[in-house]
């Protein structure tokens, strides 16, 4: 299975265990990152194309390292004017290894499930509140 993902204004075709360099994303080495802008999913003849993204699709990746790209030299010159300027730039990059491509949100992260469990007791408290109001009205 492969996916086309958009991040940092660029598009990347990825498959499980691919290593890609993208523009800097928040996260330390060893942490997990979810890329939610999935433009296309596919395997063989079974393709899903988003408009603009595929609903519920997520690409999960592991951050391998935070690094910098090659130096880009910017040189400005105006002839016969004695004007020359040299500047350099190194783009900050994040190296990712794609661990999972989730076509639907069925394999969501465990912390989100834990948050849903915490919300359930609050709902029970809300159900108890109308019953208490009914008793006071009588």
N, C-alpha and C positions, 0 to 999 in steps of 0.2 A: 504494500500500500504506500502511496505517496501523497503529499499535500503541497499546495502552494500557499505560502504564508507571507503576509505583509508586515514588516517591522522596520522602523527607521526610514520610511519613505521608499523602501526597496522591496522587491519580491524575491523569495527563495523557494526553489523546489527541494523538498526534503523528504527523506524516508527514515524509518527507525535506524538508529545508530549512526546517522550522518553527523559530521562535525562541521559547523558553520561559524563564520565570523560575522557578527552583526554590529550595528552601532550600539553604543553603550546602553545597557539595561541595568536597572538596580538589582543588586544581589551579590552575595559573596560566593567564592568558589565552594562548590558542593551543594549549594541551594538549588531549589527547583523553580522554574519559571513557566508560566502558561502563556502561550501565544494564541490569542482568541481571534485574530483577524485571519481566518482561513478562507482563502478565495476559491480553492478547488480541492476536492478529495478524489482519489481514484485508485482503482486496482483493475488492470486489464480493460475490459469494455465497460465496466461499471464506474462511470464518472458522475460526480456531483459538482455542479458549477454554481457558485453563489451569486446573488444579485443584491448587493455587492459581496456579501460573505455568506458562508454556509452556516445555517442556524444550528447552534449547539455544538459545533465542531471546535475542538481544542487540540493544539499540539503542545505536548508537555516536553520540556527540555531541562537538562541539568547544566548549570554554569560550571565550566571547567576552569576558566580564569578570566581576569580583567587585564587587558593589555592595550598597547598602542600600535597603530599601523605604521607603515613606512612614512618617512618624511617626504612631504611635498614642498618643493622649493618654488616660491613665487618671486619672480624677478621682473621689476619694472624698469623701463629705460625710455627716455626721450632723446632721440639722436640730436647731436650738436648742441645740447643744452647743459651737459654735465650733470644730468639727473639720472641717478641709478639707485634703486632700493631693492634690497633682498630681504625677504621674509620667509619663514618656514612654518609648517604646520604638521602636527601628528595627530590623527584622529584617534579618539579613545574607542576601543572595541571590546566586545564581550564574546568569548568563545563558548559556544553551546554544543552539547551533544543531545540530539533528539532521542528521547526515551520512549515516547508513546504518541500515537496519533489516534485521537478519540473521535469517531464519526458522529456519535451522539453523546450527550452529556451523561451517559450511564455510569461511567467510572469517575465520578467527580472526586475531588480530594476529600480525605477523611476529616479535616477540620471543619468543612462546611456541613458534614453530616452531624458532627458534634454540636454545631451551632443550632441546627434544627432540633436536636434533642433538648437543648436548653430552652428553646422557645415553647416547647410543648407544656412544661409546667406553668408557664405564664398564662397559657390558654385555659388551663384548668382553673387558675385563680380568677380569670375573667368570668368563667362559667359560674363560679361560686358567688360572685358579686351580684349578679341579677337575682339569684335565689334569695340572698340576704335582703335585697331591696323589696322583694315581693313579701317577705315576712314582715317588714316594717310597715308596709302599706296597709296590711290587714288590721 
